[in-house]
Amino acid sequence: MYDFEYHRAASVDDAKSKFGGADDARYMAGGMTLLPVLKQRLDQPSDLVDLGDLDDLRGISEDGGNVVIKAMTVHHAVNTSDLVRSKIPALAHLAGTIGDPMVRNRGTIGGSLANNDPAASYPSAVVALNAAIHTDQRTIAADDFFEGMFTTALDEGELITGVSFPVPEAAGYMHFPNPASRYPIVGVFVAKTADGARVAVTGAGACVYRVPEMEEALNANWSPDAVAGIKVSADDLNEDIHASAEYRAHLVTVMAKRALAA
Ligand SMILES: Cc1cc2nc3c(=O)[nH]c(=O)nc-3n(C[C@H](O)[C@H](O)[C@H](O)COP(=O)(O)OP(=O)(O)OC[C@H]3O[C@@H](n4cnc5c(N)ncnc54)[C@H](O)[C@@H]3O)c2cc1C
């Protein structure tokens, strides 16, 4: 680990001001990704601005037809929330599949979305449910937020404050986990929304993506059978020691079918 200055922010404004006053700062939520990255000397920030005291950024509420989850809410809280379980059970289920108990008690939805790991679970829910990401500056639509591997639409120093998930008519999530880390090798979130069916895939490519041919089939027939015969292309999919691109493509169909059955 390289040396850095450590700050605890007292408010969102204080976090912004400490971030802006530093040479090359990073926000820290639960540190679940950031601290391993620093330990391995893969990043060398001048300052860390810890968001851990910002209770205003924790909590889950209902607002109109949306479930609103604030950025510092940990995965365990999403998994065990009565509101999420009753309104969007697939989202509560997804949160319960993330990592292990320590990760679920420290890792946050804001940190996960800002980091945009290609295998992160939440981006599939955010895209399939057509959620909106709120920051200290603006609201960003899910389809515009995830730009590529570890890259998002966030500007330098822009802070995620929460996410609004429209309550769908139906939704399901299923993933095929890496047996060691529990990250999805492939995860598929399906949702029947006010704008029609949406299918979002994580783990398979460089970044979460939608599957238009499955969405079209589900708009005609919302059932596992509708996607069973759809084979997605393996072009540009990830390939590593865990799974080939062809195997990941196969898993997209299998996980979509299971998510619909769930
Ligand atoms: C062993 C292990 C297994 C895991 N398995 C899974 C899994 O199965 N699925 C999955 O999705 N994830 C998994 N994770 C990741 C986990 O879900 C964390 O949510 C993720 O690592 C982010 O951690 P964090 O919230 O503590 O953010 P941090 O590590 O503190 O920060 C991550 C990044 O986000 C930035 N950031 C944090 N908060 C904000 C904010 N509010 N606004 C703007 N930028 C912000 C930070 O500057 C940093 O760049 C795993 C992690 C570990 C260590």
The ligand as an SDF file (V2000), in Angstrom:
LIG
                    3D

 53 58  0  0  0  0  0  0  0  0999 V2000
  -14.5890  -11.6010   -1.9730 C   0  0  0  0  0  0  0  0  0  0  0  0
  -15.5080  -10.6490   -2.6840 C   0  0  0  0  0  0  0  0  0  0  0  0
  -16.5960  -11.1810   -3.3740 C   0  0  0  0  0  0  0  0  0  0  0  0
  -17.4670  -10.3230   -4.0390 C   0  0  0  0  0  0  0  0  0  0  0  0
  -18.5130  -10.8630   -4.7450 N   0  0  0  0  0  0  0  0  0  0  0  0
  -19.3420  -10.0340   -5.4160 C   0  0  0  0  0  0  0  0  0  0  0  0
  -20.4430  -10.5550   -6.1660 C   0  0  0  0  0  0  0  0  0  0  0  0
  -20.7250  -11.7520   -6.1740 O   0  0  0  0  0  0  0  0  0  0  0  0
  -21.2120   -9.6550   -6.8380 N   0  0  0  0  0  0  0  0  0  0  0  0
  -20.9760   -8.3120   -6.8070 C   0  0  0  0  0  0  0  0  0  0  0  0
  -21.6980   -7.5410   -7.4130 O   0  0  0  0  0  0  0  0  0  0  0  0
  -19.9510   -7.8080   -6.1010 N   0  0  0  0  0  0  0  0  0  0  0  0
  -19.1370   -8.6230   -5.4060 C   0  0  0  0  0  0  0  0  0  0  0  0
  -18.1310   -8.0870   -4.6810 N   0  0  0  0  0  0  0  0  0  0  0  0
  -17.9840   -6.6020   -4.6400 C   0  0  0  0  0  0  0  0  0  0  0  0
  -18.8820   -6.0070   -3.5570 C   0  0  0  0  0  0  0  0  0  0  0  0
  -20.2030   -6.2010   -3.9620 O   0  0  0  0  0  0  0  0  0  0  0  0
  -18.7470   -4.4800   -3.2770 C   0  0  0  0  0  0  0  0  0  0  0  0
  -19.9830   -3.8510   -3.3550 O   0  0  0  0  0  0  0  0  0  0  0  0
  -17.9290   -3.7540   -4.2460 C   0  0  0  0  0  0  0  0  0  0  0  0
  -16.6410   -4.2970   -4.0880 O   0  0  0  0  0  0  0  0  0  0  0  0
  -17.8800   -2.2530   -3.8990 C   0  0  0  0  0  0  0  0  0  0  0  0
  -17.4360   -2.1620   -2.5830 O   0  0  0  0  0  0  0  0  0  0  0  0
  -17.7770   -0.9510   -1.6500 P   0  0  0  0  0  0  0  0  0  0  0  0
  -19.2030   -0.6500   -1.7180 O   0  0  0  0  0  0  0  0  0  0  0  0
  -17.1790   -1.2650   -0.3280 O   0  0  0  0  0  0  0  0  0  0  0  0
  -17.0300    0.2720   -2.3590 O   0  0  0  0  0  0  0  0  0  0  0  0
  -15.4970    0.7230   -2.2370 P   0  0  0  0  0  0  0  0  0  0  0  0
  -14.6100   -0.4590   -2.3930 O   0  0  0  0  0  0  0  0  0  0  0  0
  -15.3060    1.5600   -1.0330 O   0  0  0  0  0  0  0  0  0  0  0  0
  -15.4040    1.6470   -3.5160 O   0  0  0  0  0  0  0  0  0  0  0  0
  -15.4290    1.0920   -4.8290 C   0  0  0  0  0  0  0  0  0  0  0  0
  -15.2740    2.2290   -5.8500 C   0  0  0  0  0  0  0  0  0  0  0  0
  -16.4580    3.0140   -5.8770 O   0  0  0  0  0  0  0  0  0  0  0  0
  -16.1940    4.3900   -5.5520 C   0  0  0  0  0  0  0  0  0  0  0  0
  -17.3360    4.8230   -4.7390 N   0  0  0  0  0  0  0  0  0  0  0  0
  -17.7830    4.2380   -3.5920 C   0  0  0  0  0  0  0  0  0  0  0  0
  -18.9150    4.8280   -3.2000 N   0  0  0  0  0  0  0  0  0  0  0  0
  -19.1940    5.8040   -4.1040 C   0  0  0  0  0  0  0  0  0  0  0  0
  -20.2530    6.7430   -4.2460 C   0  0  0  0  0  0  0  0  0  0  0  0
  -21.2820    6.7950   -3.3960 N   0  0  0  0  0  0  0  0  0  0  0  0
  -20.2040    7.5840   -5.3000 N   0  0  0  0  0  0  0  0  0  0  0  0
  -19.1930    7.5400   -6.1990 C   0  0  0  0  0  0  0  0  0  0  0  0
  -18.1650    6.6770   -6.1040 N   0  0  0  0  0  0  0  0  0  0  0  0
  -18.1740    5.8040   -5.0870 C   0  0  0  0  0  0  0  0  0  0  0  0
  -14.8550    4.3660   -4.8330 C   0  0  0  0  0  0  0  0  0  0  0  0
  -14.1600    5.5840   -4.9980 O   0  0  0  0  0  0  0  0  0  0  0  0
  -14.1460    3.2110   -5.5260 C   0  0  0  0  0  0  0  0  0  0  0  0
  -13.6020    3.6450   -6.7430 O   0  0  0  0  0  0  0  0  0  0  0  0
  -17.2440   -8.9060   -3.9980 C   0  0  0  0  0  0  0  0  0  0  0  0
  -16.1550   -8.3850   -3.2990 C   0  0  0  0  0  0  0  0  0  0  0  0
  -15.2980   -9.2360   -2.6360 C   0  0  0  0  0  0  0  0  0  0  0  0
  -14.1600   -8.6470   -1.8730 C   0  0  0  0  0  0  0  0  0  0  0  0
  1  2  1  0
  2  3  1  0
  2 52  2  0
  3  4  2  0
  4  5  1  0
  4 50  1  0
  5  6  2  0
  6  7  1  0
  6 13  1  0
  7  8  2  0
  7  9  1  0
  9 10  1  0
 10 11  2  0
 10 12  1  0
 12 13  2  0
 13 14  1  0
 14 15  1  0
 14 50  1  0
 15 16  1  0
 16 17  1  0
 16 18  1  0
 18 19  1  0
 18 20  1  0
 20 21  1  0
 20 22  1  0
 22 23  1  0
 23 24  1  0
 24 25  2  0
 24 26  1  0
 24 27  1  0
 27 28  1  0
 28 29  2  0
 28 30  1  0
 28 31  1  0
 31 32  1  0
 32 33  1  0
 33 34  1  0
 33 48  1  0
 34 35  1  0
 35 36  1  0
 35 46  1  0
 36 37  1  0
 36 45  1  0
 37 38  2  0
 38 39  1  0
 39 40  1  0
 39 45  2  0
 40 41  1  0
 40 42  2  0
 42 43  1  0
 43 44  2  0
 44 45  1  0
 46 47  1  0
 46 48  1  0
 48 49  1  0
 50 51  2  0
 51 52  1  0
 52 53  1  0
M  END
$$$$
